[in-house]
Amino acid sequence: MFAKLAATFLFAGVFALPYDTSSVCRELPIPITVSVPRFIFDVAVNDNWDAVSFSLNLTNRDFATPADPLPIAGVTPDAVKGTYTVGATVCGNGGPTLILTHGIIESKLYWRPTFDNSEKYNFVDAAVAAGYSVISYDRIGVGSSPKVNAYQDTQFQVQSAVLNGLIDYARDTMKATKVGLVGHSYGSYITTASASQRKVDAIVLTGFTGNFTYFAPFLAGAGFRVANIQNPSRWGSLDSSYLTSSDLYAETYAYYTSPYFEHRIARWSYGVGSEPFAAAELLSLIATNITYGNIAAPVLALQGRYDVSACGGDCVGLLGNTAALFTGAAAVETVDDLPAGHNLNLHLIAPRAFKTIFGFLKKHGV
């Protein structure tokens, strides 16, 4: 715990830089109201012993099957309404607009990192330079967004409804002419759920294959710990069901692949960019059936080849099944061999990945 605490101060002091305060990008609170049914969970994580049991249950070979069902007692009979003030970095105002959704054990800093000489890894600034307006936001429970009940308010269907609200914000308030969704990891699942419910013009998915076959190595390797125990000075106010990785090297295993990244970036990610996730986020995702066939927009699935959670460490040849999910899409393109691990944007290949994404978007009129 003390090593993590000391590392946090060190990394924050060395790497944390202020956001751009120019007229191009600004930090905005965006109120979003959602109304969706909620799962009722029959599980609790109170300490690290429970966190270990939670991980074991998620990696059991029979998990989520009739032999070992999800710990869900039911669903609320009616939709539950909630209003959340989403913390967002907003760049530009109108025209083609990209909405970026990050993954778990991450924050919106994934898209706009703050370490020294981060330009080549900065997706937000690259998108602005390519002519896009951008909304990059912290998911509910993360970073600059509200810290909410870890079981009720962080559920997958709440997160996807929040993204629906941000799509409406882009169109109605920013007057976006086109809306593209870009997701990473858990954020890619949120992106597909939202795109199955709202009209968008394109979606880009990274850290995603559309199935949970290879979740176990990631879940076990990350070594989940209770965040308010792991780093009480930073996360002491969170519910005990908010979890984080056990240490720098566990997080590196989950998100990076040598020799394709800089060690300083993994240190920054662990000490500054990472944020806890709520246990209910994973359970509610697994319990949700996303109607991929309802997505009409063009789809790009872009993978670091050595992604552990999406592909078990080698994505080559696996994205054909991913493409087959999108039966109603105007087009589906896949890239499965970029030299990177899960956190694609934070590997040396990032500029090439960004170029591929913007080329796909321009090709399809976004």
Residue frames as qw, qx, qy, qz and C-alpha x, y, z in Angstrom:
[[0.000, 0.886, 0.464, 0.000, 0.00, 0.00, 0.00],
 [0.289, -0.825, 0.080, 0.480, 2.77, 2.44, 1.00],
 [0.432, -0.145, 0.583, 0.673, 4.71, 1.70, -2.18],
 [0.221, 0.616, 0.651, 0.385, 1.61, 2.45, -4.24],
 [0.149, -0.930, -0.277, 0.189, 1.02, 5.67, -2.30],
 [0.378, -0.635, 0.293, 0.607, 4.59, 6.86, -2.74],
 [0.405, 0.122, 0.670, 0.610, 4.55, 5.93, -6.39],
 [0.152, 0.801, 0.563, 0.137, 1.39, 7.93, -6.93],
 [0.174, -0.921, -0.019, 0.349, 2.97, 11.13, -5.58],
 [0.437, -0.399, 0.526, 0.611, 6.13, 10.51, -7.57],
 [0.364, 0.337, 0.713, 0.496, 4.37, 9.84, -10.83],
 [0.074, 0.891, 0.447, -0.004, 1.94, 12.72, -10.38],
 [0.261, -0.842, 0.112, 0.460, 4.76, 15.14, -9.65],
 [0.388, -0.308, 0.611, 0.618, 6.91, 14.06, -12.58],
 [0.229, 0.224, 0.796, 0.513, 4.32, 13.44, -15.26],
 [0.124, 0.740, 0.647, -0.135, 1.08, 15.32, -14.60],
 [0.194, 0.014, 0.226, 0.954, 0.72, 18.30, -16.91],
 [0.331, 0.432, 0.384, -0.746, -2.18, 20.76, -17.11],
 [0.508, 0.533, 0.659, 0.156, -4.82, 20.33, -19.76],
 [0.237, 0.257, 0.344, 0.872, -4.88, 22.72, -22.70],
 [0.013, 0.623, 0.533, -0.573, -6.77, 25.80, -21.55],
 [0.010, -0.129, 0.405, 0.905, -6.98, 27.38, -25.00],
 [0.568, 0.236, 0.100, -0.782, -10.27, 28.02, -26.77],
 [0.508, 0.214, -0.744, -0.378, -9.93, 24.72, -28.66],
 [0.600, -0.212, -0.769, 0.058, -10.34, 22.36, -25.67],
 [0.283, -0.467, 0.344, -0.764, -12.04, 22.94, -22.33],
 [0.135, -0.106, -0.940, 0.296, -13.14, 20.95, -19.32],
 [0.461, -0.225, -0.170, -0.841, -16.95, 20.83, -19.14],
 [0.277, 0.097, 0.867, -0.403, -19.43, 19.24, -16.72],
 [0.402, -0.033, -0.560, -0.723, -22.26, 17.77, -18.82],
 [0.503, -0.015, 0.644, -0.576, -25.45, 16.76, -16.94],
 [0.411, 0.063, -0.783, -0.463, -26.97, 13.58, -18.34],
 [0.623, -0.091, 0.478, -0.612, -30.26, 12.05, -17.16],
 [0.336, 0.131, -0.886, -0.292, -30.88, 8.36, -17.75],
 [0.698, -0.110, 0.367, -0.604, -33.75, 6.04, -16.94],
 [0.601, 0.261, -0.729, -0.197, -33.04, 2.31, -17.23],
 [0.898, -0.388, -0.117, -0.172, -33.82, -0.84, -15.22],
 [0.011, -0.697, 0.678, -0.230, -31.06, -1.99, -12.86],
 [0.722, 0.004, -0.690, 0.059, -29.85, -5.45, -11.91],
 [0.615, -0.675, 0.232, -0.337, -30.11, -6.47, -8.25],
 [0.532, 0.455, -0.691, 0.178, -26.84, -8.15, -7.29],
 [0.865, -0.483, -0.028, -0.135, -26.37, -10.86, -4.70],
 [0.809, 0.111, -0.190, 0.545, -22.67, -10.27, -4.05],
 [0.225, -0.972, 0.055, -0.030, -20.52, -7.94, -1.99],
 [0.721, 0.288, -0.275, 0.568, -16.84, -7.03, -2.02],
 [0.441, -0.890, -0.095, -0.065, -15.78, -5.66, 1.37],
 [0.427, -0.750, 0.458, 0.213, -12.05, -6.38, 1.50],
 [0.251, 0.601, -0.684, -0.328, -9.20, -7.90, -0.49],
 [0.328, -0.034, 0.941, -0.080, -10.20, -11.45, 0.49],
 [0.554, 0.570, 0.501, -0.342, -13.52, -10.77, -1.22],
 [0.357, 0.760, -0.324, -0.436, -11.71, -9.24, -4.20],
 [0.056, -0.375, 0.906, 0.187, -9.72, -12.46, -4.62],
 [0.419, 0.269, 0.846, -0.191, -12.92, -14.53, -4.42],
 [0.477, 0.720, 0.146, -0.483, -14.57, -12.20, -6.95],
 [0.242, 0.646, -0.615, -0.382, -11.68, -12.78, -9.39],
 [0.212, -0.137, 0.967, 0.023, -11.76, -16.53, -8.83],
 [0.498, 0.464, 0.653, -0.332, -15.50, -16.67, -9.52],
 [0.447, 0.756, -0.093, -0.469, -15.12, -14.61, -12.71],
 [0.233, 0.588, -0.729, -0.263, -12.39, -16.93, -14.00],
 [0.581, -0.021, 0.788, -0.202, -14.14, -20.20, -13.14],
 [0.033, -0.069, 0.794, 0.603, -14.63, -22.19, -16.35],
 [0.038, -0.509, -0.851, -0.122, -18.35, -22.60, -15.59],
 [0.026, -0.419, -0.319, 0.850, -18.97, -18.95, -14.67],
 [0.386, 0.345, -0.079, -0.852, -22.18, -17.45, -16.10],
 [0.413, -0.003, -0.823, -0.391, -23.44, -20.90, -17.10],
 [0.729, -0.438, -0.259, -0.457, -26.34, -22.76, -15.45],
 [0.813, -0.152, -0.464, 0.318, -23.74, -24.61, -13.39],
 [0.448, -0.343, -0.265, 0.782, -22.39, -21.34, -11.97],
 [0.159, 0.810, 0.457, 0.331, -24.87, -18.52, -12.68],
 [0.192, 0.483, -0.134, 0.844, -24.19, -14.81, -12.29],
 [0.239, -0.341, -0.690, 0.592, -24.85, -13.46, -8.76],
 [0.214, -0.154, -0.180, -0.948, -27.96, -11.56, -9.83],
 [0.178, 0.253, 0.821, -0.479, -31.07, -11.77, -7.67],
 [0.320, 0.700, 0.637, -0.025, -33.31, -10.01, -10.19],
 [0.243, 0.284, 0.263, 0.890, -34.02, -6.78, -12.03],
 [0.140, 0.279, 0.385, -0.869, -35.87, -3.71, -10.80],
 [0.378, 0.541, 0.751, -0.035, -39.51, -3.84, -11.96],
 [0.285, 0.932, 0.221, -0.027, -39.31, -0.29, -13.30],
 [0.572, 0.530, -0.106, 0.617, -36.66, 1.91, -14.84],
 [0.519, -0.663, -0.227, 0.489, -34.58, 3.81, -12.29],
 [0.315, 0.891, 0.077, 0.318, -33.90, 7.47, -13.06],
 [0.642, -0.525, -0.011, 0.558, -30.59, 9.13, -12.33],
 [0.338, 0.928, -0.030, 0.153, -28.85, 12.37, -13.28],
 [0.793, -0.310, 0.108, 0.513, -25.06, 12.42, -13.47],
 [0.152, 0.954, -0.173, -0.192, -22.75, 15.34, -14.18],
 [0.921, 0.168, 0.130, 0.326, -20.25, 13.82, -16.54],
 [0.283, -0.783, 0.292, 0.470, -16.72, 15.24, -16.51],
 [0.776, 0.483, 0.330, 0.236, -15.62, 15.77, -20.11],
 [0.266, -0.451, 0.340, 0.781, -12.89, 17.31, -22.20],
 [0.534, 0.709, 0.458, -0.049, -14.64, 19.00, -25.12],
 [0.318, -0.361, 0.397, 0.782, -12.69, 20.25, -28.11],
 [0.023, -0.123, -0.608, -0.784, -14.24, 22.24, -30.93],
 [0.360, 0.359, 0.525, -0.683, -17.92, 22.90, -31.41],
 [0.693, 0.541, 0.158, -0.451, -19.76, 21.23, -34.23],
 [0.446, 0.570, -0.631, -0.281, -18.90, 19.60, -37.52],
 [0.830, 0.020, -0.556, -0.036, -17.83, 15.95, -37.44],
 [0.395, -0.645, 0.444, -0.481, -17.56, 14.95, -33.78],
 [0.641, 0.100, -0.754, 0.105, -15.95, 11.96, -32.11],
 [0.638, -0.601, 0.196, -0.439, -17.07, 10.69, -28.67],
 [0.469, 0.398, -0.756, 0.222, -14.38, 8.69, -26.88],
 [0.800, -0.479, 0.053, -0.358, -15.14, 6.06, -24.20],
 [0.125, 0.586, -0.774, 0.203, -12.29, 4.56, -22.17],
 [0.719, -0.076, -0.687, -0.066, -11.97, 1.12, -20.56],
 [0.732, -0.664, -0.135, -0.068, -11.69, -0.17, -17.00],
 [0.700, -0.470, 0.041, 0.536, -8.75, 0.66, -14.72],
 [0.397, 0.236, 0.292, 0.838, -8.50, 3.74, -16.95],
 [0.064, 0.729, 0.347, -0.587, -9.77, 7.29, -17.30],
 [0.521, 0.833, 0.183, -0.013, -10.18, 9.79, -20.09],
 [0.200, -0.810, 0.471, 0.287, -6.46, 10.48, -19.73],
 [0.719, 0.043, 0.643, 0.261, -6.02, 7.38, -21.90],
 [0.528, 0.707, 0.402, 0.245, -7.03, 9.54, -24.86],
 [0.195, 0.886, -0.095, 0.409, -5.01, 12.61, -23.85],
 [0.810, -0.317, -0.290, 0.399, -2.09, 11.56, -21.64],
 [0.148, -0.983, 0.030, -0.106, -0.22, 14.10, -19.55],
 [0.779, -0.391, 0.196, 0.449, 3.33, 12.74, -19.37],
 [0.067, -0.736, 0.353, 0.574, 6.25, 14.61, -20.96],
 [0.120, 0.375, -0.730, -0.558, 6.60, 14.27, -24.73],
 [0.468, 0.237, 0.811, -0.259, 3.19, 12.63, -25.04],
 [0.391, 0.471, -0.185, -0.769, 2.32, 14.14, -28.42],
 [0.324, 0.216, -0.823, -0.414, 2.58, 10.90, -30.43],
 [0.126, -0.218, -0.951, 0.182, 0.24, 9.16, -27.97],
 [0.189, 0.339, 0.380, -0.840, -2.37, 11.94, -27.81],
 [0.213, 0.409, 0.828, 0.319, -5.48, 10.81, -29.67],
 [0.064, 0.835, 0.445, -0.317, -7.52, 13.89, -28.76],
 [0.057, -0.743, 0.236, 0.624, -5.03, 16.36, -30.20],
 [0.223, -0.100, 0.804, 0.543, -4.51, 14.15, -33.26],
 [0.197, 0.595, 0.775, 0.078, -8.27, 14.12, -33.85],
 [0.038, 0.871, 0.185, -0.453, -8.50, 17.91, -33.53],
 [0.150, -0.543, 0.521, 0.641, -5.62, 18.26, -35.99],
 [0.198, 0.134, 0.880, 0.411, -7.50, 15.94, -38.37],
 [0.219, -0.204, -0.341, -0.891, -10.52, 18.26, -38.30],
 [0.480, -0.454, -0.739, -0.135, -12.75, 16.71, -35.63],
 [0.410, -0.577, 0.267, -0.654, -14.51, 18.06, -32.61],
 [0.515, 0.056, -0.831, 0.205, -14.08, 15.70, -29.65],
 [0.633, -0.574, 0.150, -0.498, -15.90, 14.70, -26.47],
 [0.572, 0.161, -0.755, 0.278, -13.65, 12.63, -24.22],
 [0.550, -0.579, 0.071, -0.597, -15.30, 11.81, -20.90],
 [0.031, -0.257, 0.889, -0.379, -14.79, 9.94, -17.66],
 [0.491, -0.309, -0.758, -0.298, -17.26, 7.12, -17.24],
 [0.580, -0.651, -0.030, -0.489, -19.61, 7.32, -14.25],
 [0.878, -0.472, 0.013, 0.082, -17.66, 6.53, -11.08],
 [0.798, 0.076, 0.087, 0.591, -14.31, 7.50, -12.63],
 [0.436, 0.169, 0.077, 0.881, -12.04, 10.55, -12.44],
 [0.060, 0.003, 0.084, -0.995, -13.89, 13.84, -12.88],
 [0.527, -0.321, -0.528, -0.583, -17.31, 12.17, -13.11],
 [0.570, -0.536, 0.250, -0.571, -19.35, 11.54, -9.94],
 [0.146, 0.209, -0.940, 0.226, -18.34, 8.81, -7.50],
 [0.687, -0.167, -0.147, -0.692, -21.54, 6.81, -7.23],
 [0.796, -0.228, 0.479, -0.291, -22.89, 3.64, -5.65],
 [0.070, -0.459, 0.827, 0.316, -20.68, 0.85, -6.96],
 [0.302, 0.176, 0.937, 0.028, -23.57, -1.53, -7.57],
 [0.360, 0.684, 0.579, -0.257, -26.55, 0.50, -8.70],
 [0.245, 0.891, 0.016, -0.382, -25.21, 3.44, -10.66],
 [0.105, -0.621, 0.649, 0.426, -22.19, 1.99, -12.46],
 [0.715, 0.177, 0.676, -0.019, -24.01, -0.80, -14.26],
 [0.370, 0.000, 0.635, 0.678, -23.34, -1.36, -17.94],
 [0.144, 0.667, 0.655, 0.325, -26.78, -0.25, -19.07],
 [0.185, -0.907, -0.182, 0.331, -26.36, 3.01, -17.13],
 [0.383, -0.489, 0.402, 0.673, -23.00, 3.63, -18.78],
 [0.292, 0.242, 0.704, 0.601, -24.39, 3.00, -22.25],
 [0.014, 0.842, 0.536, 0.056, -27.39, 5.26, -21.53],
 [0.283, -0.785, 0.053, 0.549, -24.95, 8.00, -20.52],
 [0.329, -0.168, 0.590, 0.718, -23.22, 7.62, -23.90],
 [0.171, 0.619, 0.700, 0.312, -26.64, 7.88, -25.57],
 [0.136, -0.914, -0.289, 0.251, -27.07, 11.18, -23.75],
 [0.339, -0.581, 0.325, 0.665, -23.68, 12.41, -24.95],
 [0.315, 0.250, 0.702, 0.588, -24.66, 11.59, -28.54],
 [0.016, 0.839, 0.533, 0.107, -27.74, 13.76, -28.05],
 [0.309, -0.818, -0.001, 0.485, -25.52, 16.48, -26.54],
 [0.405, -0.220, 0.521, 0.719, -23.20, 16.38, -29.55],
 [0.188, 0.463, 0.688, 0.526, -26.07, 16.71, -32.00],
 [0.133, -0.849, -0.499, -0.111, -28.31, 19.15, -30.11],
 [0.366, -0.873, -0.024, 0.321, -25.85, 21.36, -28.22],
 [0.427, -0.467, 0.467, 0.618, -22.66, 21.14, -30.27],
 [0.607, 0.658, 0.001, -0.447, -24.58, 20.92, -33.56],
 [0.408, -0.331, 0.784, 0.331, -22.47, 18.01, -34.77],
 [0.592, 0.432, -0.329, -0.595, -22.93, 17.24, -38.46],
 [0.795, 0.128, -0.589, -0.064, -21.62, 13.69, -38.02],
 [0.579, -0.614, 0.436, -0.313, -21.07, 11.59, -34.89],
 [0.726, 0.275, -0.627, 0.067, -18.46, 8.86, -34.66],
 [0.746, -0.608, 0.182, -0.200, -17.96, 6.72, -31.56],
 [0.534, 0.496, -0.642, 0.239, -14.50, 5.50, -30.57],
 [0.788, -0.544, 0.106, -0.266, -14.27, 2.96, -27.76],
 [0.330, 0.504, -0.771, 0.207, -11.50, 1.14, -25.99],
 [0.151, 0.051, -0.925, 0.345, -11.91, -2.17, -24.13],
 [0.053, 0.499, 0.772, -0.391, -14.96, -1.92, -21.82],
 [0.186, 0.563, 0.036, -0.804, -15.63, 1.36, -23.61],
 [0.190, 0.156, -0.745, -0.620, -15.92, -0.56, -26.89],
 [0.086, -0.371, -0.924, 0.029, -18.74, -2.63, -25.42],
 [0.076, 0.626, 0.411, -0.658, -20.45, 0.57, -24.27],
 [0.130, 0.413, -0.399, -0.808, -19.91, 1.97, -27.77],
 [0.161, -0.077, -0.880, -0.439, -21.56, -1.00, -29.47],
 [0.031, -0.515, -0.805, 0.295, -24.50, -1.00, -27.05],
 [0.104, 0.623, 0.166, -0.757, -25.11, 2.69, -27.70],
 [0.154, 0.323, -0.580, -0.732, -24.69, 2.34, -31.47],
 [0.070, -0.247, -0.947, -0.191, -27.31, -0.42, -31.41],
 [0.042, -0.671, -0.660, 0.335, -29.77, 2.07, -29.88],
 [0.066, 0.839, 0.043, -0.538, -28.81, 5.42, -31.45],
 [0.714, 0.653, 0.133, 0.216, -28.05, 6.48, -35.01],
 [0.359, -0.744, 0.333, 0.454, -24.36, 7.24, -35.42],
 [0.574, 0.747, -0.219, -0.255, -22.20, 7.62, -38.50],
 [0.684, 0.398, -0.589, 0.164, -19.28, 5.28, -37.67],
 [0.723, -0.652, 0.194, -0.119, -17.80, 3.32, -34.78],
 [0.493, 0.561, -0.622, 0.235, -14.21, 2.39, -34.00],
 [0.865, -0.473, 0.035, -0.163, -13.46, -0.41, -31.53],
 [0.403, 0.560, -0.666, 0.284, -10.10, -1.19, -29.91],
 [0.111, -0.253, 0.833, -0.479, -9.31, -3.78, -27.24],
 [0.675, 0.173, 0.338, -0.632, -12.44, -5.65, -28.37],
 [0.070, 0.106, -0.910, -0.394, -13.46, -8.93, -29.97],
 [0.602, -0.147, -0.225, -0.751, -17.07, -9.11, -28.80],
 [0.864, -0.254, -0.418, -0.122, -16.74, -12.17, -26.57],
 [0.453, -0.765, 0.365, -0.275, -15.35, -13.05, -23.15],
 [0.963, 0.110, -0.230, 0.087, -13.38, -16.16, -24.11],
 [0.669, 0.269, -0.334, 0.607, -10.08, -14.60, -23.09],
 [0.308, -0.822, 0.038, -0.477, -11.16, -12.56, -20.08],
 [0.870, -0.471, -0.123, 0.080, -9.71, -15.00, -17.54],
 [0.730, 0.077, -0.131, 0.667, -5.98, -14.29, -18.09],
 [0.075, 0.584, -0.005, 0.808, -6.64, -10.56, -17.86],
 [0.594, -0.671, -0.109, -0.430, -8.82, -10.82, -14.75],
 [0.895, -0.360, -0.121, 0.232, -6.41, -13.13, -12.95],
 [0.668, 0.230, -0.069, 0.705, -3.29, -11.30, -14.07],
 [0.029, -0.712, -0.016, -0.701, -4.50, -7.86, -12.97],
 [0.456, -0.150, -0.699, 0.530, -4.80, -9.16, -9.39],
 [0.225, -0.698, -0.277, -0.620, -7.76, -7.02, -8.37],
 [0.357, -0.202, -0.605, 0.683, -7.57, -5.24, -5.02],
 [0.110, -0.853, -0.503, 0.090, -9.99, -2.95, -3.17],
 [0.388, 0.647, 0.032, 0.656, -9.09, 0.56, -4.28],
 [0.311, -0.850, 0.062, -0.421, -9.74, 2.32, -0.97],
 [0.840, -0.486, 0.173, 0.171, -7.33, -0.11, 0.73],
 [0.794, 0.258, 0.163, 0.526, -4.75, -0.03, -2.05],
 [0.319, 0.253, 0.004, 0.913, -4.51, 3.77, -2.11],
 [0.189, -0.696, -0.638, 0.269, -6.57, 5.42, 0.67],
 [0.151, -0.511, -0.025, 0.846, -5.25, 8.92, 0.03],
 [0.108, 0.126, -0.547, -0.821, -6.45, 8.84, -3.57],
 [0.473, -0.190, -0.674, -0.534, -9.48, 6.57, -3.41],
 [0.074, -0.046, -0.819, 0.567, -10.43, 6.42, 0.27],
 [0.429, 0.182, 0.260, -0.846, -13.90, 7.85, -0.37],
 [0.546, 0.139, -0.619, -0.548, -14.91, 5.10, -2.79],
 [0.901, -0.188, 0.111, -0.374, -17.12, 2.12, -1.93],
 [0.496, -0.457, 0.734, 0.084, -15.20, -1.06, -1.16],
 [0.767, 0.333, 0.547, 0.043, -16.56, -2.58, -4.37],
 [0.431, 0.871, -0.221, -0.080, -14.37, -0.30, -6.49],
 [0.897, -0.200, 0.272, 0.285, -11.36, -2.34, -7.57],
 [0.271, 0.868, -0.384, -0.161, -7.95, -1.65, -9.08],
 [0.821, 0.331, -0.442, 0.145, -4.86, -3.63, -10.09],
 [0.817, -0.513, -0.145, 0.218, -2.50, -5.04, -7.48],
 [0.455, -0.638, 0.232, 0.576, 0.67, -3.30, -8.65],
 [0.222, 0.718, -0.354, -0.557, 2.53, -1.75, -11.57],
 [0.021, -0.321, 0.887, 0.331, 3.67, -5.07, -13.01],
 [0.343, 0.367, 0.852, -0.149, 0.27, -6.73, -12.83],
 [0.377, 0.773, 0.220, -0.461, -1.21, -3.78, -14.69],
 [0.109, 0.627, -0.595, -0.490, 1.63, -3.90, -17.22],
 [0.256, -0.001, 0.957, 0.141, 0.90, -7.59, -17.85],
 [0.374, 0.583, 0.676, -0.251, -2.73, -6.76, -18.56],
 [0.306, 0.882, 0.194, -0.300, -2.16, -3.73, -20.79],
 [0.162, 0.845, -0.439, -0.259, 1.31, -3.68, -22.37],
 [0.968, 0.115, 0.162, 0.155, 3.58, -5.90, -24.46],
 [0.294, -0.724, 0.463, 0.419, 7.38, -5.66, -24.73],
 [0.447, -0.275, -0.066, 0.848, 9.28, -4.40, -26.60],
 [0.159, 0.554, 0.535, 0.617, 6.56, -2.22, -28.05],
 [0.279, -0.897, -0.261, -0.221, 6.13, 0.35, -25.26],
 [0.243, 0.562, -0.436, 0.660, 8.10, 2.70, -23.05],
 [0.488, -0.303, -0.729, 0.373, 8.38, 1.71, -19.39],
 [0.050, -0.079, -0.282, 0.955, 7.88, 5.33, -18.32],
 [0.453, -0.156, -0.330, -0.814, 4.43, 5.27, -19.89],
 [0.641, -0.307, -0.701, -0.062, 3.38, 2.15, -17.99],
 [0.360, -0.211, -0.546, 0.726, 4.57, 3.89, -14.80],
 [0.182, -0.014, 0.003, -0.983, 2.54, 6.99, -15.65],
 [0.555, -0.229, -0.580, -0.551, -0.50, 4.88, -16.51],
 [0.591, -0.324, -0.707, 0.216, -0.35, 3.05, -13.18],
 [0.345, -0.272, -0.435, 0.786, 0.40, 6.12, -11.07],
 [0.117, 0.273, 0.040, -0.954, -1.70, 8.79, -12.81],
 [0.391, 0.073, -0.508, -0.764, -3.92, 7.60, -15.66],
 [0.354, -0.200, -0.911, -0.065, -5.47, 4.55, -14.01],
 [0.449, -0.255, 0.243, -0.821, -8.74, 4.73, -12.09],
 [0.291, 0.018, 0.920, -0.261, -10.70, 2.02, -10.25],
 [0.445, -0.126, -0.587, -0.664, -13.74, 0.30, -11.69],
 [0.610, -0.199, 0.416, -0.645, -16.85, -0.99, -9.94],
 [0.295, -0.083, 0.952, 0.004, -17.41, -4.73, -9.57],
 [0.539, 0.509, 0.561, -0.369, -20.93, -4.34, -10.95],
 [0.344, 0.678, -0.334, -0.557, -19.59, -3.04, -14.25],
 [0.104, 0.312, -0.908, -0.261, -18.21, -6.43, -15.27],
 [0.268, 0.222, 0.905, -0.244, -21.14, -8.43, -13.93],
 [0.452, 0.631, 0.336, -0.533, -23.73, -6.26, -15.69],
 [0.300, 0.576, -0.553, -0.521, -21.77, -6.37, -18.96],
 [0.015, -0.132, 0.985, 0.114, -21.69, -10.17, -18.89],
 [0.284, 0.400, 0.796, -0.354, -25.43, -10.22, -18.15],
 [0.369, 0.659, 0.063, -0.653, -26.28, -7.92, -21.10],
 [0.637, 0.297, 0.624, 0.342, -27.05, -9.10, -24.60],
 [0.039, 0.584, -0.201, -0.785, -25.85, -6.44, -27.05],
 [0.702, 0.543, 0.455, -0.076, -27.80, -6.51, -30.33],
 [0.346, -0.420, 0.464, 0.699, -24.84, -6.07, -32.64],
 [0.333, 0.364, 0.746, 0.448, -27.06, -6.72, -35.66],
 [0.066, 0.890, 0.434, -0.119, -28.88, -3.43, -35.03],
 [0.288, -0.670, 0.211, 0.651, -25.74, -1.41, -35.74],
 [0.651, 0.698, 0.293, 0.058, -26.03, 0.15, -39.19],
 [0.031, 0.941, -0.297, -0.157, -22.93, 2.36, -39.10],
 [0.721, 0.488, -0.454, 0.188, -19.57, 1.33, -40.59],
 [0.776, -0.614, 0.147, -0.005, -17.40, -0.51, -38.06],
 [0.508, 0.609, -0.554, 0.254, -13.62, -0.63, -37.63],
 [0.853, -0.518, 0.062, 0.020, -12.17, -3.16, -35.16],
 [0.430, 0.737, -0.421, 0.307, -8.51, -2.32, -34.59],
 [0.880, -0.474, -0.024, 0.005, -6.33, -4.54, -32.40],
 [0.082, -0.719, 0.688, -0.055, -2.92, -4.69, -30.87],
 [0.694, 0.196, -0.671, -0.172, -1.84, -8.19, -31.86],
 [0.433, 0.082, -0.801, 0.406, -0.75, -9.17, -28.34],
 [0.455, -0.400, 0.104, -0.789, -3.90, -8.10, -26.50],
 [0.044, 0.072, -0.946, 0.314, -4.40, -10.40, -23.50],
 [0.374, 0.256, 0.620, -0.640, -8.03, -9.67, -22.54],
 [0.620, 0.463, -0.075, -0.629, -9.45, -9.48, -26.06],
 [0.758, 0.453, -0.414, -0.220, -7.46, -12.27, -27.72],
 [0.937, -0.324, 0.104, 0.082, -5.53, -14.24, -25.12],
 [0.485, -0.625, 0.399, 0.464, -2.27, -12.71, -26.32],
 [0.216, -0.147, 0.685, 0.680, -2.54, -13.16, -30.12],
 [0.475, 0.509, 0.312, -0.647, -5.32, -11.55, -32.16],
 [0.212, 0.379, -0.660, -0.613, -4.23, -12.71, -35.60],
 [0.267, -0.081, -0.899, -0.337, -7.06, -14.65, -37.22],
 [0.052, -0.370, -0.818, 0.437, -9.62, -13.95, -34.49],
 [0.177, 0.360, 0.160, -0.902, -11.40, -10.87, -35.83],
 [0.246, -0.097, -0.749, -0.608, -13.35, -12.73, -38.49],
 [0.276, -0.492, -0.818, 0.114, -15.79, -13.80, -35.78],
 [0.095, -0.491, -0.302, 0.812, -15.90, -10.21, -34.55],
 [0.150, 0.162, -0.411, -0.885, -16.78, -8.92, -38.02],
 [0.250, -0.265, -0.869, -0.335, -19.54, -11.52, -38.28],
 [0.087, -0.469, -0.679, 0.559, -21.35, -9.94, -35.31],
 [0.121, 0.498, 0.059, -0.856, -22.18, -6.80, -37.28],
 [0.396, 0.330, 0.812, 0.273, -24.67, -8.21, -39.75],
 [0.215, 0.862, 0.460, -0.010, -26.43, -4.88, -40.34],
 [0.315, -0.690, 0.145, 0.636, -23.35, -2.65, -40.60],
 [0.522, 0.815, -0.061, -0.245, -22.73, -0.64, -43.77],
 [0.642, 0.552, -0.494, 0.196, -19.14, -1.91, -43.73],
 [0.785, -0.597, 0.161, 0.040, -16.84, -3.82, -41.39],
 [0.561, 0.648, -0.441, 0.266, -13.06, -3.52, -41.46],
 [0.825, -0.559, 0.047, 0.070, -10.57, -5.23, -39.14],
 [0.387, 0.691, -0.538, 0.290, -6.89, -4.91, -38.29],
 [0.896, -0.425, -0.084, -0.100, -5.49, -7.66, -36.06],
 [0.890, 0.054, -0.106, 0.439, -1.71, -7.36, -36.19],
 [0.077, 0.887, -0.196, 0.412, -0.50, -4.02, -34.83],
 [0.638, 0.103, -0.595, 0.478, 2.58, -4.57, -32.61],
 [0.235, -0.434, 0.307, -0.814, 1.00, -3.68, -29.28],
 [0.098, -0.210, -0.915, 0.331, -0.79, -5.04, -26.26],
 [0.012, -0.675, -0.733, 0.081, -4.22, -4.06, -24.94],
 [0.059, -0.847, -0.173, 0.499, -3.59, -0.32, -24.43],
 [0.672, 0.477, 0.353, 0.442, -3.05, 0.36, -28.11],
 [0.129, 0.956, 0.073, 0.254, -2.85, 4.17, -27.81],
 [0.412, -0.850, 0.328, -0.010, 0.03, 3.95, -25.33],
 [0.839, -0.078, 0.396, 0.366, 2.30, 1.77, -27.46],
 [0.268, -0.444, 0.393, 0.759, 4.89, 3.01, -29.95],
 [0.213, 0.281, 0.779, 0.519, 2.58, 2.13, -32.86],
 [0.111, 0.652, 0.540, -0.521, 0.01, 4.75, -31.76],
 [0.162, 0.540, -0.213, -0.798, 0.59, 7.23, -34.65],
 [0.144, 0.069, -0.848, -0.506, -0.01, 4.48, -37.20],
 [0.006, -0.444, -0.879, 0.172, -3.14, 3.37, -35.34],
 [0.130, 0.637, 0.280, -0.706, -4.46, 6.95, -35.29],
 [0.162, 0.379, -0.518, -0.749, -3.79, 7.33, -39.03],
 [0.089, -0.152, -0.950, -0.257, -5.70, 4.11, -39.70],
 [0.041, 0.567, 0.711, -0.413, -8.66, 5.31, -37.62],
 [0.167, 0.636, 0.038, -0.753, -8.88, 8.71, -39.29],
 [0.113, 0.229, -0.736, -0.627, -8.46, 7.13, -42.73],
 [0.022, -0.343, -0.938, -0.042, -11.39, 4.81, -42.02],
 [0.082, 0.655, 0.501, -0.560, -13.57, 7.67, -40.77],
 [0.149, 0.539, -0.270, -0.784, -12.80, 9.90, -43.78],
 [0.035, 0.038, -0.894, -0.446, -13.40, 6.98, -46.15],
 [0.095, -0.499, -0.861, -0.033, -16.91, 6.62, -44.71],
 [0.024, -0.681, -0.347, -0.644, -17.75, 10.31, -44.73],
 [0.545, -0.782, -0.280, 0.112, -17.08, 11.19, -41.10]]
